[in-house]
Amino acid sequence: MRFAVEQINNSSSLLPNVSIGYILFDQCSERYSFPSMLKLISVNGLIDPWGEPPKNLMAVIGSYTSPKTVSVAPLLMMDLIPMVSYGAASSEFSEKKAYPSFLRTVHTNKDVIEIIVRILNHFKWHWVAFLYDDNDFGNNGQELFTSKIRDTDICLAYTKGLDHQTDYPQIFKQIDALRVHVIIVFSSEWTAEVLFQSAIQQNVTSKVWIAMDAWSLNQKLPKTEGIRNVGTVLGLAAPATTIPGFSDFVHSAKAAALCENAEQETFCNQVFNCSGLSAADVIDADGSFSFTVYAAVYSIAHALHKTLQCKVGRCNDNITVYPHMVLAELKKSNFTLLNQTIHFDENGDPNYGFYFIVFWNHNGEAQEVGYYEFFPPFHFVINSNEIQWHTNGTVPTSVCSQECPVGYKKKQEGIHKCCFSCEICQNGTFINVTGEVLYNKTSATNV
């Protein structure tokens, strides 16, 4: 974020002779972030819902997670202060009546669920478990998944929200009892790490795990001892874009300030002296999120450029800029950044990009085996031959009941359409599509 701001402030073509100022808030704790946000939008210590918005606040970049965004976004919406998130994926933020000035550069849960369902259908995995973070983000993902599979051949055999009190051994026992072989893990990186540590300890084997973009590129888990035993890990991942000059910037950067006291030091991650992070730690972090941060900053800069009617060499100094003016230009964003065209749809969601499909190979690396383009023509490509399946090269199966043989029809058992027994057809009848439509000499009836 700092790197992008410095680039813009040193640019002669974008916002010429205009410098962007910024304040960074560490959001690892609501204890610090929420009061800071209140202070940011107040005037002389007061928040007046009917007064003018703060004169120097044009936009907010963040938050990274959906739960933290839910806590602060309403404070900004009432004054139509643009909030551009680089990580909050919950689809609830697409509701413009509730979040009129919210935009994002990360793809939504709805997009991620679309890819997951395509993978399940591609491999004919119709009997699955769905584990998710028990918070706004995870609950949204679970609801979207349940809705998406309603009119498909996929059945949700087991679902469970995860938190710090979760009994993981009990979850694994229940999944095994249901003979589920494919587990979708819609969670944060931290939850996934705890989940797999427990799976290894409980000797959970021969599963397919589907990872979302939040942890599919985790660098520690694929190299964890015993991880091969749990089965095959497939995942979705945003492309890791190399930002020219960023590495040099991180190596040369020095902390601008020190943490003021020991209590603040615990939560301070913005200054090298406080966080203890080396330049290598910053550069080696998950690169798939670097571009979303970079794009968020540049989106606001381009919107300001349009609002200030900037031309070659200068901007219009006579324009008083208000947040709603910047928001109007943000919604019309259409510019190129590192060979990627940046623009948003009517809900403020990114209208560009693609995700890779990866699997964790035996070297502990996330190997690309396919991709999905989010927008027309919606290409979905996956090469299963490149995946090192735990089932000795054959694609694993996950079904409640095997398809009925010729001459038999399906009889649903219980609440799941995927679970059925097979009954022999009566004399004089046949089935044109196995187990679905029964024909006799005079009529056809659905069974």
N, C-alpha and C positions, 0 to 999 in steps of 0.2 A: 504494500500500500504506500509506504513512504517512497519507495523507488519510483512508482508511477507518478506521484505528486511532484517529485523533483524533476522527472522528465518533462512533465507538462509545464512546470514553472520555468524551465530552461528552453522551452520551445519558442520559436519565432513565428510558427504558423498556427498553433493552437493556443487560443487566449493570449495573443501578443500583448505585452506590457501589462498583463494581469497576473497577479500571483494568488494562488490558492493557499489559504491557511487551513490548518486542521488541528483537531484535538483527538488524541487516542485514548480510548477507554478499554481497560482490560475486563473482559466479560467472563472470566472463569468463575466469578462469584457474583450472584445477584446482590449480595451485600454491598458491593462496591459499584456495580454497573447501574443499578436502578437509581440511587441518589444522584449519580453523576449525570444521568439523562434528565432527571428532574431539574437539576441546576442548569443544564444546557438550554432547556426550553423556557426557563423562567426569566422574567424581567424584574430586576430589583428584588429578587427573592420571591416573586409572586407569579402564579400562572393564571392568566386571564383568558378564558376560553373565547371571549368576545372581542378581545383586543387584537392588535396587530401581532404577527409572529415575530420572533427575535430577528433583528435586522441582519445579523452576521451569520445566521444559520441557513444555508441554502439546501443542504441535503445531509443524510446520514448513510454511511456505508456499513452494512451488517444487519442483523447479527448473524453469527455463523450457524447456530442451531435453531430449530423450530421452537422449542420451549422457551428459549431466551428471547426470541423474536416476539412471541405471543405476549411476553411480559412488558415489552417496551413499545411495540408498534402502535398501540392505541393512543399513546401520548403524542405521536407525530401525526397521526391521521387527522386529528381534529383541525389542524392548521394546514393540511395538505402539504406537509413537509416531505419531500421525496425520501424514501427509504429503499436503498438498493442492496439487497442481500446477496452474498456470494455462497451461502451454504444452507439457508432455510428452505427445505424442499417440500414441506407439508402443503398439500393441495388446498387447504383452507385459505391460504393467502391469495389464491386466485379469485376469491370472492370480492369483487370490487366494492360492493356496498359496505362491507366491513373494513376493507383495506384499500381505500381509493388511491393512496399515494405509494403503494408498495410495488416494487419491481424486483426482479432477481436475474442473476446471470448463471444460476445453477438450474438444472432440469428438475422438474417436479416429481413427487412421488408417483403421480399418475403416469408419467413417462417411464419411470423405472418399472412399475408394475406391468406396463404394456410389454416390455422386453422379457420380464420373468415369465409371463404367460405364454409368450411366443416360444421360449425355450422349452417349457413344459409340454406344449403341444408338439413341438418339433420331435422330441424324444418319446412322445406318448407316455409321459409320466402323469398319470391321472389320479394318483392316490398319494397326497402330500401332507406335510406338516408345515405350519407357518408360525415361527417364533418371532416376537417383535418387542421392541422397547415399550414398556408400559408408561408412555407419555404422549403428548400431543402428536409428535412425529410418528411414533410407532402405531398408535391407534388409528391415525389417518391411513397409514399404509395397509393395515389389516382390513379396514373397512373398504378400501379401494380394491384390494385383492378379492375379498368375498364377493363384491359386486361384479367384478370383471369376469369371474369364473362361473357366474350363475347360469349362463346359457351355453356353457361348454361341457366337454366330457370330463373336466377336472373336478375332483371331489376333495374338499378340505377335511381330511381325516382327524386332524388335531391342530389346535391353535392355543397359544399361551403367551401372555404378556410377561416380560422379564424385568426384574428390578433387583436391588441389592439383597433382598430376602428370598430370592427364588431358590427352590429346592431342585437343583439340576438333576441329581440322580433319579428323583421321582419322575421328572419329565422324560428322561431317556427310557425308563422302564415302561411308561405308558406308550411311547412311540414304538418301542419294540413289540409290545403286546398287540398293537394294531397292524404290525407288519408293514410299517411305512419305511420306505428306503430313500425318499427324497425330502430334505428339510430346507426350507427357505428361512434365512436368518436376516430379518429386516431390522437391523439394529445399528447402534453406534460401534465404533472400533473397540471401545472399552468393554462393552457387553459381549462382543464377539470373542475377545480374548478370554474373558472369564468362562464363557460357554465352552470353548475348545479345551481350555485347561481341565475343566470338569469332564468333558467327553474322553479325553486321554486317560484321566485318572480312573474313570468308570469302565474303561476298555470298550468304548462304543466303536464298532467297526462296520465297514461295508455300507456306508451311507454316501449319498450325493448331497453335498451342501451347496446351496446357491447363495452367493454373497452379493450384497448390494454395493454400490460405489463407495459408501462410507468406510468400508474396511477391506475391499477386494484387493487393494494394493498394499495392505499391511506388510511391513518388511520383517517383522519379528515372527509372526505366526507360521508362515510357510517353512521356517527353519527350526521350529520347535521340535524337540525330541518326541517321537511318537506320533507326529501329525500325519504321517503316511498311513497309519493304521486306521484312522477314522474314515477313510474313503477318498472320494474325489471332490475337490472344491472347484466349482465354476463360479464366475462372478462377472459383474458389469463394472466398467471403469471408464471414466471420462479420459480423453487423451491427455497425456502429460505434455504440455506445450513448453518448449524452451523459450524463455524470454531473454532476448539478447541484452547483455550488459548486467543482468541481475546478479550473476555470480560475482563479478568484480565489485559491484556495489556492496554486497553483503560482506565481502572480505575487507573492504576499505572502511566500512561504516564503524563509527565509534559512538558509544552511548552519549546522548545529549544531556542526560541527567541521571542522578543516582536516586535510588529509592530513599524516601525521607525517614522511614522508621522500619523497625523489624516486622511490625504487623503488616505494613503495606508490602514489604519485601516478599512475603509469602505469596501474595497474589499478583505480583508484578511480573509480567512476561514480555513487556514491550522493550525493556532495556537489557542489553547483554549482561551488565554488571549484576542485575537482580536475578535474571533467569538462569544464569549459568550455561546458556546455550552457546555453543561454538558456531562459527560461520558454517562449518561442515554440517552441523545439525540442521541449520536452517535450510541450506541448499538441498540436503538429502531428504527432506520431508516430502510427503506425498505431493508430487508435482502436478497432479491432476487438478488441484484446487488453486494453484498459482494464477492460472489464466482467469478464473472466475473473479478473483480479487482485482486483478489487473484490469479486466473489462469493466468492472463496476466503477472504478475510479475514472476511467476514460469515458464511460457513458455520461457521467455527471459533467465532466469537463467539456465534452462536445455539446451537451445541452446548454451549459453556460455560454459557450461560444456563440450558439445560435441566439440565445436570449439577449446577449449584449451586442448583437448585430456586428460581430467582428468581421473585419475584412483584412486585406493584406497589410500587416504592420501595426494595426491598431483596432481597438474596440470603441464602441460608443460610450463615452463617459457620462452622458446625460440621462441614461436609463437607470431608474431605480428598480432593482431586481427583487422580486418576492419569490418565495418557494414555489407557489403554484405556477409561476411562469416557467420555472425550471422544469417542473413536473410535465407541463404541456409539451415542452421540447423533448424531454426524455422519452415520452410515449411515441414520439415520431422518429426516434433514433434510427439512423441508417448510415453507418460508417464502417470502414474496414480497419481491422486491428490484427496484425500478424497474420495476414491472409485469410482472416475470418470476418465475414460481414456480420455486424452486430445490429440486431433489431428485435423488437419485442412484439408479442401479439396483443390482442385487446385486453388480456388479463395481466399484462406486465410480465409474462413468462418469456423465456428466450425462444426465439423463433429461428433457431439455427442449431447446427452441431450434430454430433453423433456420439455413440458410446461403443467402446470395444467390448467384446466378450472374451474373457480370459479364463485360464485354469492354472492352478498351482502345479507346476511340473516337479519332477523329482530333484531338480537343482534348487528348489525353493524360490523359484521365480514365477511371476505372473506372465504367462505366455499368451499372446494374442491368437485366438482361433476363429474369430469372427467379428462382426460389427452390426450395428443397427443405426440407420439414418432416421432421425426423428420426423423429418418432413418430406413431402413428396419428392421422389416416388417411394419412400419408406422401404428402402432396401434392408433385408434381413438375411445375413449370410453367416453360416457356422460350419466349420470343417471338423466333424466329429472324429475323423481319422487321425487328427493331430493330438487328440486328447488321450492322456495316459490313464485309461480307466482302471479302477481298482479291481475290476472283474476280468482281468487278463485280456484286455483288448476288445471285449464285447460291451455294447452299450447296456448299462444296468436297466432293470425294469422296476416299476413301482405301480402296481395295480391292486385293487381290492379283490377282484375276481378275474380269472382268465376268460377270454372270449369263448363263447359256446361253440362246440363243433358243428359241422353241417348236420342238419336234421334236428337241431335242438333250438329252443327259444329261451329268452331271458325271463326270469322271474325275480323282480327286485326284492332284496332282503334288507329290511330296516329302512332308515331314512336316506341313505346315500344311493344315488342312481348307479354308482360304480360297483356296488356290491349286489350280487345276484346269484341265483342258482340257475341251473340249466335243466329244462324239462323237454322231453322228447316230443316232437310234433305228432299230432294225431294223423291217422290215416287220411289221405286225400288232401293234405295241406302241405305247404312249403313256405320257406322264408327267403325273400329276395335279397334282403340285407340282414346279415346274421343277427338274430335276436331282436329285430326292431319291428318289422312289418310282417304279419301273418296273412297269407292268402289261402282261400279255399276256392271251390269251383264257381261260386256265385258272388262272393263279396270279399272285401278287404277290411280288416279291423286292426286297429292299433293295440298292441299288448305291452 
